[in-house]
Amino acid sequence: MKRDKLRLSQHQCIETYRDHNGRAYVAYSSGASVFVRDIADLRRFLKLPKALPMRESLESWLASLGDQDTSQQAEP
């Protein structure tokens, strides 16, 4: 399955995909990477303050992924 990718800055990006266990995220930040399934863990790893525009774009992207997931579950 194709991975979706969001590049927040030169040093931070996130890739995501769905498998039989649900949505998974691979986040890269300042030379470290982490595999998570929980959005709260993803936010904690990235450490983006709420006032930054990057955080707003992250939240918007996560919301669109959530919409995609619910629409795919509704289809037979």
PQR file with spaces between the fields and no chain letter, atoms N, CA, C, O and H, PARSE charges and radii, in Angstrom:
ATOM       1  N    MET     1       0.830   -1.172    0.000 -0.4000 1.5000
ATOM       2  CA   MET     1       0.000    0.000    0.000 -0.0000 2.0000
ATOM       3  C    MET     1       0.882    1.246    0.000  0.5500 1.7000
ATOM       4  O    MET     1       1.944    1.268    0.622 -0.5500 1.4000
ATOM       5  N    LYS     2       0.437    2.263   -0.692 -0.4000 1.5000
ATOM       6  CA   LYS     2       1.185    3.518   -0.797 -0.0000 2.0000
ATOM       7  C    LYS     2       1.191    4.252    0.542  0.5500 1.7000
ATOM       8  O    LYS     2       0.169    4.320    1.226 -0.5500 1.4000
ATOM       9  H    LYS     2      -0.426    2.246   -1.197  0.4000 1.0000
ATOM      10  N    ARG     3       2.328    4.790    0.903 -0.4000 1.5000
ATOM      11  CA   ARG     3       2.446    5.556    2.134 -0.0000 2.0000
ATOM      12  C    ARG     3       2.168    7.031    1.858  0.5500 1.7000
ATOM      13  O    ARG     3       2.586    7.579    0.838 -0.5500 1.4000
ATOM      14  H    ARG     3       3.158    4.735    0.348  0.4000 1.0000
ATOM      15  N    ASP     4       1.456    7.658    2.786 -0.4000 1.5000
ATOM      16  CA   ASP     4       1.276    9.107    2.741 -0.0000 2.0000
ATOM      17  C    ASP     4       2.423    9.739    3.512  0.5500 1.7000
ATOM      18  O    ASP     4       2.900    9.179    4.499 -0.5500 1.4000
ATOM      19  H    ASP     4       1.116    7.213    3.615  0.4000 1.0000
ATOM      20  N    LYS     5       2.863   10.901    3.060 -0.4000 1.5000
ATOM      21  CA   LYS     5       4.006   11.539    3.697 -0.0000 2.0000
ATOM      22  C    LYS     5       3.727   13.017    3.908  0.5500 1.7000
ATOM      23  O    LYS     5       3.174   13.688    3.037 -0.5500 1.4000
ATOM      24  H    LYS     5       2.476   11.355    2.258  0.4000 1.0000
ATOM      25  N    LEU     6       4.117   13.518    5.077 -0.4000 1.5000
ATOM      26  CA   LEU     6       4.027   14.937    5.390 -0.0000 2.0000
ATOM      27  C    LEU     6       5.401   15.414    5.826  0.5500 1.7000
ATOM      28  O    LEU     6       5.974   14.893    6.783 -0.5500 1.4000
ATOM      29  H    LEU     6       4.567   12.973    5.785  0.4000 1.0000
ATOM      30  N    ARG     7       5.930   16.411    5.115 -0.4000 1.5000
ATOM      31  CA   ARG     7       7.217   16.994    5.489 -0.0000 2.0000
ATOM      32  C    ARG     7       6.926   18.302    6.213  0.5500 1.7000
ATOM      33  O    ARG     7       6.410   19.252    5.624 -0.5500 1.4000
ATOM      34  H    ARG     7       5.465   16.834    4.337  0.4000 1.0000
ATOM      35  N    LEU     8       7.266   18.334    7.497 -0.4000 1.5000
ATOM      36  CA   LEU     8       7.027   19.524    8.308 -0.0000 2.0000
ATOM      37  C    LEU     8       8.160   20.535    8.174  0.5500 1.7000
ATOM      38  O    LEU     8       7.917   21.741    8.122 -0.5500 1.4000
ATOM      39  H    LEU     8       7.685   17.562    7.975  0.4000 1.0000
ATOM      40  N    SER     9       9.376   20.054    8.120 -0.4000 1.5000
ATOM      41  CA   SER     9      10.540   20.928    7.966 -0.0000 2.0000
ATOM      42  C    SER     9      11.659   20.095    7.353  0.5500 1.7000
ATOM      43  O    SER     9      11.457   18.944    6.967 -0.5500 1.4000
ATOM      44  H    SER     9       9.574   19.075    8.163  0.4000 1.0000
ATOM      45  N    GLN    10      12.822   20.690    7.273 -0.4000 1.5000
ATOM      46  CA   GLN    10      13.971   19.973    6.720 -0.0000 2.0000
ATOM      47  C    GLN    10      14.347   18.787    7.610  0.5500 1.7000
ATOM      48  O    GLN    10      14.902   17.798    7.130 -0.5500 1.4000
ATOM      49  H    GLN    10      12.985   21.625    7.587  0.4000 1.0000
ATOM      50  N    HIS    11      14.045   18.889    8.898 -0.4000 1.5000
ATOM      51  CA   HIS    11      14.468   17.866    9.852 -0.0000 2.0000
ATOM      52  C    HIS    11      13.325   17.026   10.413  0.5500 1.7000
ATOM      53  O    HIS    11      13.564   16.148   11.242 -0.5500 1.4000
ATOM      54  H    HIS    11      13.595   19.692    9.287  0.4000 1.0000
ATOM      55  N    GLN    12      12.095   17.273    9.982 -0.4000 1.5000
ATOM      56  CA   GLN    12      10.961   16.520   10.512 -0.0000 2.0000
ATOM      57  C    GLN    12      10.022   16.115    9.386  0.5500 1.7000
ATOM      58  O    GLN    12       9.620   16.939    8.564 -0.5500 1.4000
ATOM      59  H    GLN    12      11.900   17.986    9.308  0.4000 1.0000
ATOM      60  N    CYS    13       9.679   14.824    9.364 -0.4000 1.5000
ATOM      61  CA   CYS    13       8.665   14.346    8.434 -0.0000 2.0000
ATOM      62  C    CYS    13       7.975   13.118    9.039  0.5500 1.7000
ATOM      63  O    CYS    13       8.477   12.490    9.971 -0.5500 1.4000
ATOM      64  H    CYS    13      10.006   14.155   10.031  0.4000 1.0000
ATOM      65  N    ILE    14       6.819   12.806    8.480 -0.4000 1.5000
ATOM      66  CA   ILE    14       6.009   11.688    8.971 -0.0000 2.0000
ATOM      67  C    ILE    14       5.523   10.900    7.767  0.5500 1.7000
ATOM      68  O    ILE    14       5.066   11.478    6.780 -0.5500 1.4000
ATOM      69  H    ILE    14       6.411   13.316    7.723  0.4000 1.0000
ATOM      70  N    GLU    15       5.621    9.594    7.849 -0.4000 1.5000
ATOM      71  CA   GLU    15       5.032    8.700    6.857 -0.0000 2.0000
ATOM      72  C    GLU    15       3.975    7.871    7.563  0.5500 1.7000
ATOM      73  O    GLU    15       4.128    7.529    8.735 -0.5500 1.4000
ATOM      74  H    GLU    15       5.991    9.125    8.651  0.4000 1.0000
ATOM      75  N    THR    16       2.914    7.552    6.859 -0.4000 1.5000
ATOM      76  CA   THR    16       1.856    6.757    7.458 -0.0000 2.0000
ATOM      77  C    THR    16       1.290    5.779    6.443  0.5500 1.7000
ATOM      78  O    THR    16       1.351    6.005    5.234 -0.5500 1.4000
ATOM      79  H    THR    16       2.790    7.830    5.907  0.4000 1.0000
ATOM      80  N    TYR    17       0.744    4.699    6.954 -0.4000 1.5000
ATOM      81  CA   TYR    17       0.090    3.690    6.126 -0.0000 2.0000
ATOM      82  C    TYR    17      -0.899    2.926    6.986  0.5500 1.7000
ATOM      83  O    TYR    17      -0.874    3.007    8.214 -0.5500 1.4000
ATOM      84  H    TYR    17       0.694    4.516    7.936  0.4000 1.0000
ATOM      85  N    ARG    18      -1.767    2.185    6.323 -0.4000 1.5000
ATOM      86  CA   ARG    18      -2.730    1.338    7.028 -0.0000 2.0000
ATOM      87  C    ARG    18      -2.406   -0.121    6.750  0.5500 1.7000
ATOM      88  O    ARG    18      -2.053   -0.491    5.630 -0.5500 1.4000
ATOM      89  H    ARG    18      -1.788    2.119    5.325  0.4000 1.0000
ATOM      90  N    ASP    19      -2.532   -0.942    7.784 -0.4000 1.5000
ATOM      91  CA   ASP    19      -2.420   -2.382    7.620 -0.0000 2.0000
ATOM      92  C    ASP    19      -3.564   -3.034    8.390  0.5500 1.7000
ATOM      93  O    ASP    19      -4.495   -2.347    8.811 -0.5500 1.4000
ATOM      94  H    ASP    19      -2.819   -0.641    8.693  0.4000 1.0000
ATOM      95  N    HIS    20      -3.506   -4.342    8.576 -0.4000 1.5000
ATOM      96  CA   HIS    20      -4.615   -5.035    9.237 -0.0000 2.0000
ATOM      97  C    HIS    20      -4.743   -4.665   10.714  0.5500 1.7000
ATOM      98  O    HIS    20      -5.773   -4.958   11.321 -0.5500 1.4000
ATOM      99  H    HIS    20      -2.750   -4.900    8.235  0.4000 1.0000
ATOM     100  N    ASN    21      -3.737   -4.035   11.307 -0.4000 1.5000
ATOM     101  CA   ASN    21      -3.790   -3.600   12.704 -0.0000 2.0000
ATOM     102  C    ASN    21      -4.222   -2.145   12.845  0.5500 1.7000
ATOM     103  O    ASN    21      -4.350   -1.657   13.968 -0.5500 1.4000
ATOM     104  H    ASN    21      -2.900   -3.798   10.814  0.4000 1.0000
ATOM     105  N    GLY    22      -4.446   -1.446   11.752 -0.4000 1.5000
ATOM     106  CA   GLY    22      -4.842   -0.043   11.806 -0.0000 2.0000
ATOM     107  C    GLY    22      -3.774    0.855   11.214  0.5500 1.7000
ATOM     108  O    GLY    22      -2.908    0.405   10.463 -0.5500 1.4000
ATOM     109  H    GLY    22      -4.342   -1.842   10.840  0.4000 1.0000
ATOM     110  N    ARG    23      -3.847    2.122   11.560 -0.4000 1.5000
ATOM     111  CA   ARG    23      -2.921    3.106   11.013 -0.0000 2.0000
ATOM     112  C    ARG    23      -1.616    3.100   11.804  0.5500 1.7000
ATOM     113  O    ARG    23      -1.612    2.986   13.030 -0.5500 1.4000
ATOM     114  H    ARG    23      -4.550    2.487   12.170  0.4000 1.0000
ATOM     115  N    ALA    24      -0.512    3.224   11.073 -0.4000 1.5000
ATOM     116  CA   ALA    24       0.821    3.270   11.677 -0.0000 2.0000
ATOM     117  C    ALA    24       1.537    4.519   11.174  0.5500 1.7000
ATOM     118  O    ALA    24       1.329    4.958   10.043 -0.5500 1.4000
ATOM     119  H    ALA    24      -0.515    3.316   10.077  0.4000 1.0000
ATOM     120  N    TYR    25       2.377    5.078   12.030 -0.4000 1.5000
ATOM     121  CA   TYR    25       3.137    6.277   11.701 -0.0000 2.0000
ATOM     122  C    TYR    25       4.615    6.007   11.907  0.5500 1.7000
ATOM     123  O    TYR    25       5.007    5.369   12.884 -0.5500 1.4000
ATOM     124  H    TYR    25       2.546    4.721   12.949  0.4000 1.0000
ATOM     125  N    VAL    26       5.436    6.496   10.983 -0.4000 1.5000
ATOM     126  CA   VAL    26       6.883    6.484   11.142 -0.0000 2.0000
ATOM     127  C    VAL    26       7.302    7.949   11.093  0.5500 1.7000
ATOM     128  O    VAL    26       7.170    8.614   10.065 -0.5500 1.4000
ATOM     129  H    VAL    26       5.117    7.014   10.190  0.4000 1.0000
ATOM     130  N    ALA    27       7.811    8.439   12.223 -0.4000 1.5000
ATOM     131  CA   ALA    27       8.166    9.853   12.331 -0.0000 2.0000
ATOM     132  C    ALA    27       9.679    9.997   12.414  0.5500 1.7000
ATOM     133  O    ALA    27      10.353    9.236   13.107 -0.5500 1.4000
ATOM     134  H    ALA    27       7.919    7.899   13.058  0.4000 1.0000
ATOM     135  N    TYR    28      10.197   10.983   11.698 -0.4000 1.5000
ATOM     136  CA   TYR    28      11.624   11.309   11.695 -0.0000 2.0000
ATOM     137  C    TYR    28      11.782   12.718   12.260  0.5500 1.7000
ATOM     138  O    TYR    28      11.094   13.643   11.830 -0.5500 1.4000
ATOM     139  H    TYR    28       9.649   11.601   11.135  0.4000 1.0000
ATOM     140  N    SER    29      12.675   12.878   13.207 -0.4000 1.5000
ATOM     141  CA   SER    29      12.911   14.196   13.789 -0.0000 2.0000
ATOM     142  C    SER    29      14.344   14.294   14.269  0.5500 1.7000
ATOM     143  O    SER    29      14.756   13.553   15.161 -0.5500 1.4000
ATOM     144  H    SER    29      13.234   12.127   13.557  0.4000 1.0000
ATOM     145  N    SER    30      15.101   15.200   13.683 -0.4000 1.5000
ATOM     146  CA   SER    30      16.480   15.497   14.105 -0.0000 2.0000
ATOM     147  C    SER    30      17.355   14.261   14.242  0.5500 1.7000
ATOM     148  O    SER    30      18.042   14.095   15.249 -0.5500 1.4000
ATOM     149  H    SER    30      14.765   15.802   12.958  0.4000 1.0000
ATOM     150  N    GLY    31      17.334   13.411   13.257 -0.4000 1.5000
ATOM     151  CA   GLY    31      18.208   12.246   13.251 -0.0000 2.0000
ATOM     152  C    GLY    31      17.682   11.037   13.986  0.5500 1.7000
ATOM     153  O    GLY    31      18.370   10.017   14.035 -0.5500 1.4000
ATOM     154  H    GLY    31      16.776   13.546   12.438  0.4000 1.0000
ATOM     155  N    ALA    32      16.499   11.101   14.557 -0.4000 1.5000
ATOM     156  CA   ALA    32      15.899    9.962   15.253 -0.0000 2.0000
ATOM     157  C    ALA    32      14.591    9.604   14.566  0.5500 1.7000
ATOM     158  O    ALA    32      13.935   10.460   13.972 -0.5500 1.4000
ATOM     159  H    ALA    32      15.941   11.930   14.517  0.4000 1.0000
ATOM     160  N    SER    33      14.223    8.356   14.651 -0.4000 1.5000
ATOM     161  CA   SER    33      12.948    7.926   14.078 -0.0000 2.0000
ATOM     162  C    SER    33      12.223    7.044   15.082  0.5500 1.7000
ATOM     163  O    SER    33      12.835    6.425   15.952 -0.5500 1.4000
ATOM     164  H    SER    33      14.755    7.660   15.134  0.4000 1.0000
ATOM     165  N    VAL    34      10.895    7.002   14.938 -0.4000 1.5000
ATOM     166  CA   VAL    34      10.080    6.202   15.842 -0.0000 2.0000
ATOM     167  C    VAL    34       8.880    5.660   15.063  0.5500 1.7000
ATOM     168  O    VAL    34       8.349    6.319   14.169 -0.5500 1.4000
ATOM     169  H    VAL    34      10.397    7.505   14.231  0.4000 1.0000
ATOM     170  N    PHE    35       8.470    4.446   15.423 -0.4000 1.5000
ATOM     171  CA   PHE    35       7.281    3.825   14.865 -0.0000 2.0000
ATOM     172  C    PHE    35       6.209    3.874   15.947  0.5500 1.7000
ATOM     173  O    PHE    35       6.410    3.345   17.040 -0.5500 1.4000
ATOM     174  H    PHE    35       8.902    3.910   16.149  0.4000 1.0000
ATOM     175  N    VAL    36       5.072    4.502   15.655 -0.4000 1.5000
ATOM     176  CA   VAL    36       3.988    4.598   16.630 -0.0000 2.0000
ATOM     177  C    VAL    36       2.655    4.322   15.958  0.5500 1.7000
ATOM     178  O    VAL    36       2.512    4.449   14.742 -0.5500 1.4000
ATOM     179  H    VAL    36       4.909    4.931   14.766  0.4000 1.0000
ATOM     180  N    ARG    37       1.698    3.948   16.762 -0.4000 1.5000
ATOM     181  CA   ARG    37       0.337    3.765   16.277 -0.0000 2.0000
ATOM     182  C    ARG    37      -0.632    4.764   16.911  0.5500 1.7000
ATOM     183  O    ARG    37      -1.753    4.931   16.431 -0.5500 1.4000
ATOM     184  H    ARG    37       1.814    3.844   17.750  0.4000 1.0000
ATOM     185  N    ASP    38      -0.212    5.417   17.969 -0.4000 1.5000
ATOM     186  CA   ASP    38      -1.074    6.344   18.691 -0.0000 2.0000
ATOM     187  C    ASP    38      -0.705    7.786   18.323  0.5500 1.7000
ATOM     188  O    ASP    38       0.473    8.143   18.301 -0.5500 1.4000
ATOM     189  H    ASP    38       0.699    5.282   18.359  0.4000 1.0000
ATOM     190  N    ILE    39      -1.712    8.605   18.037 -0.4000 1.5000
ATOM     191  CA   ILE    39      -1.472    9.993   17.642 -0.0000 2.0000
ATOM     192  C    ILE    39      -0.855   10.786   18.790  0.5500 1.7000
ATOM     193  O    ILE    39      -0.020   11.659   18.553 -0.5500 1.4000
ATOM     194  H    ILE    39      -2.669    8.315   18.055  0.4000 1.0000
ATOM     195  N    ALA    40      -1.249   10.498   20.022 -0.4000 1.5000
ATOM     196  CA   ALA    40      -0.677   11.215   21.173 -0.0000 2.0000
ATOM     197  C    ALA    40       0.830   10.960   21.274  0.5500 1.7000
ATOM     198  O    ALA    40       1.594   11.877   21.577 -0.5500 1.4000
ATOM     199  H    ALA    40      -1.927    9.788   20.214  0.4000 1.0000
ATOM     200  N    ASP    41       1.257    9.726   21.022 -0.4000 1.5000
ATOM     201  CA   ASP    41       2.693    9.419   21.032 -0.0000 2.0000
ATOM     202  C    ASP    41       3.418   10.144   19.907  0.5500 1.7000
ATOM     203  O    ASP    41       4.556   10.582   20.074 -0.5500 1.4000
ATOM     204  H    ASP    41       0.636    8.981   20.776  0.4000 1.0000
ATOM     205  N    LEU    42       2.762   10.267   18.768 -0.4000 1.5000
ATOM     206  CA   LEU    42       3.346   10.995   17.634 -0.0000 2.0000
ATOM     207  C    LEU    42       3.569   12.459   17.992  0.5500 1.7000
ATOM     208  O    LEU    42       4.644   13.005   17.743 -0.5500 1.4000
ATOM     209  H    LEU    42       1.837    9.911   18.631  0.4000 1.0000
ATOM     210  N    ARG    43       2.554   13.093   18.575 -0.4000 1.5000
ATOM     211  CA   ARG    43       2.681   14.499   18.978 -0.0000 2.0000
ATOM     212  C    ARG    43       3.772   14.672   20.035  0.5500 1.7000
ATOM     213  O    ARG    43       4.535   15.637   19.994 -0.5500 1.4000
ATOM     214  H    ARG    43       1.681   12.649   18.776  0.4000 1.0000
ATOM     215  N    ARG    44       3.840   13.740   20.973 -0.4000 1.5000
ATOM     216  CA   ARG    44       4.842   13.811   22.036 -0.0000 2.0000
ATOM     217  C    ARG    44       6.257   13.705   21.461  0.5500 1.7000
ATOM     218  O    ARG    44       7.166   14.399   21.917 -0.5500 1.4000
ATOM     219  H    ARG    44       3.220   12.956   21.006  0.4000 1.0000
ATOM     220  N    PHE    45       6.442   12.848   20.472 -0.4000 1.5000
ATOM     221  CA   PHE    45       7.759   12.681   19.860 -0.0000 2.0000
ATOM     222  C    PHE    45       8.188   13.932   19.097  0.5500 1.7000
ATOM     223  O    PHE    45       9.344   14.345   19.176 -0.5500 1.4000
ATOM     224  H    PHE    45       5.704   12.285   20.101  0.4000 1.0000
ATOM     225  N    LEU    46       7.254   14.533   18.358 -0.4000 1.5000
ATOM     226  CA   LEU    46       7.602   15.694   17.530 -0.0000 2.0000
ATOM     227  C    LEU    46       7.806   16.966   18.349  0.5500 1.7000
ATOM     228  O    LEU    46       8.554   17.847   17.928 -0.5500 1.4000
ATOM     229  H    LEU    46       6.314   14.197   18.294  0.4000 1.0000
ATOM     230  N    LYS    47       7.164   17.082   19.499 -0.4000 1.5000
ATOM     231  CA   LYS    47       7.328   18.229   20.407 -0.0000 2.0000
ATOM     232  C    LYS    47       7.077   19.567   19.706  0.5500 1.7000
ATOM     233  O    LYS    47       7.879   20.494   19.825 -0.5500 1.4000
ATOM     234  H    LYS    47       6.556   16.366   19.842  0.4000 1.0000
ATOM     235  N    LEU    48       5.971   19.663   18.982 -0.4000 1.5000
ATOM     236  CA   LEU    48       5.633   20.907   18.296 -0.0000 2.0000
ATOM     237  C    LEU    48       4.691   21.737   19.166  0.5500 1.7000
ATOM     238  O    LEU    48       3.637   21.240   19.563 -0.5500 1.4000
ATOM     239  H    LEU    48       5.319   18.910   18.886  0.4000 1.0000
ATOM     240  N    PRO    49       5.042   22.988   19.472 -0.5600 1.5000
ATOM     241  CA   PRO    49       4.124   23.852   20.219  0.2800 2.0000
ATOM     242  C    PRO    49       2.863   24.135   19.405  0.5500 1.7000
ATOM     243  O    PRO    49       2.904   24.155   18.175 -0.5500 1.4000
ATOM     244  N    LYS    50       1.753   24.353   20.091 -0.4000 1.5000
ATOM     245  CA   LYS    50       0.479   24.571   19.408 -0.0000 2.0000
ATOM     246  C    LYS    50       0.454   25.849   18.582  0.5500 1.7000
ATOM     247  O    LYS    50      -0.326   25.951   17.634 -0.5500 1.4000
ATOM     248  H    LYS    50       1.720   24.337   21.090  0.4000 1.0000
ATOM     249  N    ALA    51       1.287   26.824   18.918 -0.4000 1.5000
ATOM     250  CA   ALA    51       1.264   28.114   18.223 -0.0000 2.0000
ATOM     251  C    ALA    51       1.954   28.087   16.861  0.5500 1.7000
ATOM     252  O    ALA    51       1.781   29.019   16.075 -0.5500 1.4000
ATOM     253  H    ALA    51       1.921   26.742   19.688  0.4000 1.0000
ATOM     254  N    LEU    52       2.722   27.056   16.562 -0.4000 1.5000
ATOM     255  CA   LEU    52       3.450   27.003   15.292 -0.0000 2.0000
ATOM     256  C    LEU    52       2.538   26.611   14.128  0.5500 1.7000
ATOM     257  O    LEU    52       1.643   25.782   14.293 -0.5500 1.4000
ATOM     258  H    LEU    52       2.862   26.299   17.200  0.4000 1.0000
ATOM     259  N    PRO    53       2.762   27.201   12.961 -0.5600 1.5000
ATOM     260  CA   PRO    53       1.995   26.803   11.772  0.2800 2.0000
ATOM     261  C    PRO    53       2.226   25.329   11.395  0.5500 1.7000
ATOM     262  O    PRO    53       1.340   24.688   10.829 -0.5500 1.4000
ATOM     263  N    MET    54       3.416   24.795   11.710 -0.4000 1.5000
ATOM     264  CA   MET    54       3.684   23.372   11.421 -0.0000 2.0000
ATOM     265  C    MET    54       2.729   22.483   12.207  0.5500 1.7000
ATOM     266  O    MET    54       2.277   21.459   11.696 -0.5500 1.4000
ATOM     267  H    MET    54       4.135   25.315   12.170  0.4000 1.0000
ATOM     268  N    ARG    55       2.419   22.862   13.441 -0.4000 1.5000
ATOM     269  CA   ARG    55       1.492   22.083   14.264 -0.0000 2.0000
ATOM     270  C    ARG    55       0.096   22.125   13.659  0.5500 1.7000
ATOM     271  O    ARG    55      -0.607   21.115   13.653 -0.5500 1.4000
ATOM     272  H    ARG    55       2.786   23.695   13.855  0.4000 1.0000
ATOM     273  N    GLU    56      -0.311   23.285   13.150 -0.4000 1.5000
ATOM     274  CA   GLU    56      -1.620   23.403   12.505 -0.0000 2.0000
ATOM     275  C    GLU    56      -1.697   22.528   11.264  0.5500 1.7000
ATOM     276  O    GLU    56      -2.718   21.884   11.023 -0.5500 1.4000
ATOM     277  H    GLU    56       0.260   24.106   13.155  0.4000 1.0000
ATOM     278  N    SER    57      -0.624   22.499   10.472 -0.4000 1.5000
ATOM     279  CA   SER    57      -0.641   21.650    9.274 -0.0000 2.0000
ATOM     280  C    SER    57      -0.640   20.173    9.665  0.5500 1.7000
ATOM     281  O    SER    57      -1.261   19.358    8.983 -0.5500 1.4000
ATOM     282  H    SER    57       0.205   23.023   10.668  0.4000 1.0000
ATOM     283  N    LEU    58       0.049   19.815   10.756 -0.4000 1.5000
ATOM     284  CA   LEU    58       0.028   18.439   11.249 -0.0000 2.0000
ATOM     285  C    LEU    58      -1.380   18.041   11.663  0.5500 1.7000
ATOM     286  O    LEU    58      -1.860   16.973   11.281 -0.5500 1.4000
ATOM     287  H    LEU    58       0.553   20.477   11.311  0.4000 1.0000
ATOM     288  N    GLU    59      -2.045   18.881   12.437 -0.4000 1.5000
ATOM     289  CA   GLU    59      -3.403   18.576   12.902 -0.0000 2.0000
ATOM     290  C    GLU    59      -4.375   18.462   11.729  0.5500 1.7000
ATOM     291  O    GLU    59      -5.252   17.598   11.728 -0.5500 1.4000
ATOM     292  H    GLU    59      -1.655   19.748   12.747  0.4000 1.0000
ATOM     293  N    SER    60      -4.219   19.325   10.743 -0.4000 1.5000
ATOM     294  CA   SER    60      -5.067   19.270    9.551 -0.0000 2.0000
ATOM     295  C    SER    60      -4.839   17.971    8.784  0.5500 1.7000
ATOM     296  O    SER    60      -5.797   17.345    8.331 -0.5500 1.4000
ATOM     297  H    SER    60      -3.506   20.026   10.744  0.4000 1.0000
ATOM     298  N    TRP    61      -3.595   17.565    8.637 -0.4000 1.5000
ATOM     299  CA   TRP    61      -3.248   16.331    7.929 -0.0000 2.0000
ATOM     300  C    TRP    61      -3.801   15.114    8.674  0.5500 1.7000
ATOM     301  O    TRP    61      -4.348   14.200    8.056 -0.5500 1.4000
ATOM     302  H    TRP    61      -2.816   18.073    9.005  0.4000 1.0000
ATOM     303  N    LEU    62      -3.657   15.106   10.000 -0.4000 1.5000
ATOM     304  CA   LEU    62      -4.174   13.993   10.794 -0.0000 2.0000
ATOM     305  C    LEU    62      -5.696   13.910   10.703  0.5500 1.7000
ATOM     306  O    LEU    62      -6.258   12.815   10.658 -0.5500 1.4000
ATOM     307  H    LEU    62      -3.213   15.849   10.502  0.4000 1.0000
ATOM     308  N    ALA    63      -6.361   15.062   10.677 -0.4000 1.5000
ATOM     309  CA   ALA    63      -7.815   15.078   10.534 -0.0000 2.0000
ATOM     310  C    ALA    63      -8.237   14.517    9.178  0.5500 1.7000
ATOM     311  O    ALA    63      -9.212   13.770    9.093 -0.5500 1.4000
ATOM     312  H    ALA    63      -5.905   15.951   10.714  0.4000 1.0000
ATOM     313  N    SER    64      -7.507   14.871    8.115 -0.4000 1.5000
ATOM     314  CA   SER    64      -7.847   14.349    6.786 -0.0000 2.0000
ATOM     315  C    SER    64      -7.616   12.839    6.712  0.5500 1.7000
ATOM     316  O    SER    64      -8.369   12.132    6.043 -0.5500 1.4000
ATOM     317  H    SER    64      -6.715   15.477    8.184  0.4000 1.0000
ATOM     318  N    LEU    65      -6.576   12.339    7.396 -0.4000 1.5000
ATOM     319  CA   LEU    65      -6.347   10.893    7.440 -0.0000 2.0000
ATOM     320  C    LEU    65      -7.471   10.190    8.185  0.5500 1.7000
ATOM     321  O    LEU    65      -7.906    9.109    7.787 -0.5500 1.4000
ATOM     322  H    LEU    65      -5.964   12.914    7.939  0.4000 1.0000
ATOM     323  N    GLY    66      -7.940   10.803    9.263 -0.4000 1.5000
ATOM     324  CA   GLY    66      -9.059   10.243   10.009 -0.0000 2.0000
ATOM     325  C    GLY    66     -10.318   10.178    9.165  0.5500 1.7000
ATOM     326  O    GLY    66     -11.069    9.205    9.237 -0.5500 1.4000
ATOM     327  H    GLY    66      -7.586   11.681    9.585  0.4000 1.0000
ATOM     328  N    ASP    67     -10.555   11.219    8.357 -0.4000 1.5000
ATOM     329  CA   ASP    67     -11.704   11.222    7.451 -0.0000 2.0000
ATOM     330  C    ASP    67     -11.578   10.111    6.406  0.5500 1.7000
ATOM     331  O    ASP    67     -12.566    9.451    6.083 -0.5500 1.4000
ATOM     332  H    ASP    67      -9.946   12.009    8.299  0.4000 1.0000
ATOM     333  N    GLN    68     -10.366    9.901    5.874 -0.4000 1.5000
ATOM     334  CA   GLN    68     -10.147    8.837    4.905 -0.0000 2.0000
ATOM     335  C    GLN    68     -10.420    7.476    5.525  0.5500 1.7000
ATOM     336  O    GLN    68     -11.029    6.610    4.897 -0.5500 1.4000
ATOM     337  H    GLN    68      -9.564   10.437    6.135  0.4000 1.0000
ATOM     338  N    ASP    69      -9.968    7.290    6.760 -0.4000 1.5000
ATOM     339  CA   ASP    69     -10.152    6.004    7.440 -0.0000 2.0000
ATOM     340  C    ASP    69     -11.622    5.698    7.669  0.5500 1.7000
ATOM     341  O    ASP    69     -12.059    4.566    7.465 -0.5500 1.4000
ATOM     342  H    ASP    69      -9.473    7.994    7.270  0.4000 1.0000
ATOM     343  N    THR    70     -12.392    6.702    8.093 -0.4000 1.5000
ATOM     344  CA   THR    70     -13.816    6.476    8.347 -0.0000 2.0000
ATOM     345  C    THR    70     -14.569    6.224    7.046  0.5500 1.7000
ATOM     346  O    THR    70     -15.498    5.417    7.023 -0.5500 1.4000
ATOM     347  H    THR    70     -12.037    7.622    8.258  0.4000 1.0000
ATOM     348  N    SER    71     -14.187    6.897    5.965 -0.4000 1.5000
ATOM     349  CA   SER    71     -14.867    6.672    4.689 -0.0000 2.0000
ATOM     350  C    SER    71     -14.528    5.287    4.120  0.5500 1.7000
ATOM     351  O    SER    71     -15.375    4.654    3.489 -0.5500 1.4000
ATOM     352  H    SER    71     -13.432    7.553    5.984  0.4000 1.0000
ATOM     353  N    GLN    72     -13.296    4.816    4.341 -0.4000 1.5000
ATOM     354  CA   GLN    72     -12.927    3.482    3.865 -0.0000 2.0000
ATOM     355  C    GLN    72     -13.618    2.394    4.672  0.5500 1.7000
ATOM     356  O    GLN    72     -13.939    1.339    4.125 -0.5500 1.4000
ATOM     357  H    GLN    72     -12.608    5.330    4.854  0.4000 1.0000
ATOM     358  N    GLN    73     -13.854    2.625    5.963 -0.4000 1.5000
ATOM     359  CA   GLN    73     -14.530    1.639    6.790 -0.0000 2.0000
ATOM     360  C    GLN    73     -16.009    1.563    6.435  0.5500 1.7000
ATOM     361  O    GLN    73     -16.632    0.511    6.581 -0.5500 1.4000
ATOM     362  H    GLN    73     -13.592    3.482    6.407  0.4000 1.0000
ATOM     363  N    ALA    74     -16.577    2.684    5.964 -0.4000 1.5000
ATOM     364  CA   ALA    74     -17.994    2.709    5.611 -0.0000 2.0000
ATOM     365  C    ALA    74     -18.268    1.959    4.310  0.5500 1.7000
ATOM     366  O    ALA    74     -19.374    1.459    4.103 -0.5500 1.4000
ATOM     367  H    ALA    74     -16.071    3.538    5.845  0.4000 1.0000
ATOM     368  N    GLU    75     -17.266    1.881    3.433 -0.4000 1.5000
ATOM     369  CA   GLU    75     -17.448    1.171    2.165 -0.0000 2.0000
ATOM     370  C    GLU    75     -17.415   -0.329    2.396  0.5500 1.7000
ATOM     371  O    GLU    75     -16.638   -0.812    3.221 -0.5500 1.4000
ATOM     372  H    GLU    75     -16.368    2.288    3.601  0.4000 1.0000
ATOM     373  N    PRO    76     -18.261   -1.085    1.668 -0.5600 1.5000
ATOM     374  CA   PRO    76     -18.279   -2.559    1.866  0.2800 2.0000
ATOM     375  C    PRO    76     -17.077   -3.266    1.301  0.5500 1.7000
ATOM     376  O    PRO    76     -16.976   -4.489    1.402 -0.5500 1.4000
